[in-house]
C-alpha cells in the first residue's frame, strides 16, 4: 500500500477553488516535487496532508503504519529566529516532542542518528545563532527527521540558500530519499535541478502528475 494516497482532493476558499480533484500517491522510496505558479495551492496542499486544515472534499489515506503525527515537516518559514538562544542538539531534539509522552526522555539514539545522517554531529553543542544559513537548514531538516516515520514533507526548503548551499542541500535530500519518501514544494524548475522521480504540477493550465522525465518532455514541447 502507498504511504500516502490522495483521491479527488479539493480545497475551496470562500467558494473559490484553490485546487480541485487532485489524485496522486506516494510510495516508499518516492520523491515527489510539487510545482506550480504562486496561488496554485502548493502550501495549502501540504497543510491538508499534515492535517492542519480540512479539505473541502476528497480523501487522504496514510498507509504502511504511518500516522499523521509521524510526518517530518520542514515549513517554508520557520518559527525559530536566527538568534534563538538554543544549541543545535536542543533544536533537533524538539522534533521528538510528538513522539514522547510527558516527562519521558528524548530518544537519544534517534537524535544522534539524525545528526549523523546530515553530517552535523560536530555542531551539536554550537549555538543555533552562530550557524550559516545552510547549516541552519540542515539542523531544521534533522529536527524533521527525528519526527519522521518514513515520510518527509518540505515546503520550499532551499529558497534562502546560496548556490553552493542549495547544491549541498539537494545532495543531502537525494541521500535521505534512500530511507524516506519525500514530498517537496519547489520553485526550482530548471530541469537540471529537478529532484525526484515524480512531479505534481498544480498549474491550472497544464495540470500534471507523473514521472519527472515525462514532465520535462512536456515542458520543452510547449
N, C-alpha and C positions, 0 to 999 in steps of 0.2 A: 504494500500500500504506500502511496505517496506520503511524504512528510507533511505536505500542505496541498490541499485540493480546493480550488475555488470554482464555484459554479454559479453562473448568471448573477454575478455580484454587481449591484448598482448602489450609487450614493447620490442623493439629490439634496441640494441645499436651497431651501425655500422654493421648492418645485423646479429648481434649475439643475439639470443632470450634470454632475461633475464627471462621472463615468457611468457607463450603462452596460449591463450584461457581460461582464468580464468572465472569461473562462481560461484557467491555466492551472498547471500543477507543478510542484517541485518535488523531486525525488532526492534521496540520499546521493551526495556527490554532485548535484546540480549547482550551477552558479547562474542565477537569473539576474540580468540587468534590466531595470525598468527605466525607460526613456520617454521623452515627450516634452512638448513646449510648456512654458510656465502656465499654470492654471489648468493643466490637463488632469490633475488629481493624483500625482505620484505620491506625495507625502500623505494625502488623505487615504490612499490605498494602504500604506504602511500602518496608519493608525487603526484602520479596520482589522488588519491582520493581527495587530497587537492587542485588540480588544479595547482600545482607548475610545473609540467611537463605534456606534452601531450602524451597519449598512442599512440602506433603505429596503433592500431586498436581496435575495440570494443567500448562498451558504459558504462558510469557510470551515473545512474539516481538517483537523490535525491527526496524523497517523504516526505509526512507529513509536508509540509510547510518549509522544511529545505533548506537553501541557503548555497552556498559554503563558504561564509564569516561568517557563524554562527556555524562552527565546532570548538570545543575546541581542541587545539592541544598542546601536550607536546612532544617536539622533544627529540631525543636521546642526543644531545649535545646542551645545552642551550647557547645562546649568552650573557647571563648575568654572568660576572665574579663573583667569590665568594666575592671579596672586593668591589663590586659595591656600590657607596655611595647613597643608597636609602633605605627607610623604607619598611617594609612588605606591608603596605597598598598602597604605591606608585607602587610597583611591581605588586600587584594584580590588581590595577586599570588600569594598562596598557593593560589588556586584553579587556577592553571596547573600545579601540580606533577604532576598525572596526564597532562598534555598535552605535557610536555617530557622529553627524555632527560637523563640525569645530566650536570650541569655545563653544560647548554645554557641560554643566556639566556632570560629570560621574554619572551614576545611582547608588547612594549610597546604595539603598536597595539591589540591585543585588550583589554589592561588599560585603556588610555586611553578606548577606546570604551565600556567598561562604566561607567567613572566619568562619562562624558558622558551616557550613557543615563539615569542616575539623578540627574543634576544635582548631583554631589558632587565635581566637579573641584577646586573651591576648598578642599575639605577634605583633599586627598590627602596633604599633609605634616603634618596635625594628628595628635596622639596619639589613639589609639582611646579612651583613658581619659577624654578631655575632651569626648566627644560625648554628645548626648542619646540617649534610647532609640530615637527614630525615626531618627536619623542612623546609629546603630549597626546597626539592622536594614537600612538601605539599603546600608551597607558590606558586610554579610554577603550580601545579595542580589547585589551587584556581584561578590563572590567566586564565587557560584554561576554567574553569567552567564559569567564567564571560563572556567569548566569546561564550559559547555553547548554542545552541537551540536544546537540546535533544541528541547530539552526541559528544562523546569524542574520540579522536584518540591519542594513546600513543605509543611512539617508545622506547621500552626497558626502561621503567621508573625506574626500580629497580636495574639497572646494578651496580651502585656505592654505594649501600646501604649495611650496615652490616645485619646480620641475623635478629636481633630484629627489626631494622628499616624496613626491607623488609616485615616482617610478619605484622607489623602495617600498612604499606602502602597498602598491599594486603587486609587487613580487611577494610580499608577505601574505596578501589575500590569496594568491594563487597556491601558495603552500598550505594555507589553512583549509582551502577547499578540498584537500585530500581527506580531511576529518569532519568538515562541516558543510552542510548545504548553506548557500549564501544567496540572499536576496538583497540587491543593492540598487538604489536610485542613483543615477549618474547623469551629468550633463556633458560628459566627455565623450563626444560622438565621433572622434577621429577613429576610423575603423582599425587603425594600427593599435589603438589603445583600448578598444572594446574588450572587456574581460568576459569570461564565462562561456557557457555553451548554449544559453538561451537568452532571447530578448523578448521583453513585453513592451511594445510601443503603445502609449496612450494617446498618440496623435489622432485626433478625431477624423482627420482627412485620410489617414493611412494607418488604421489600427493593425497591429501585428502581434502574434505570439508564435514563436518557432525557434529554430536554431540560429545561431549568430551568423553563420556563413550565408544563409538564405536572406537574412535581414540586410547584410551588407550588399548582396547582389541586387536586392530590390531598391535600395537607396541609390546605388550607382546607375540603375536602369531608368530612374526618373528623368 
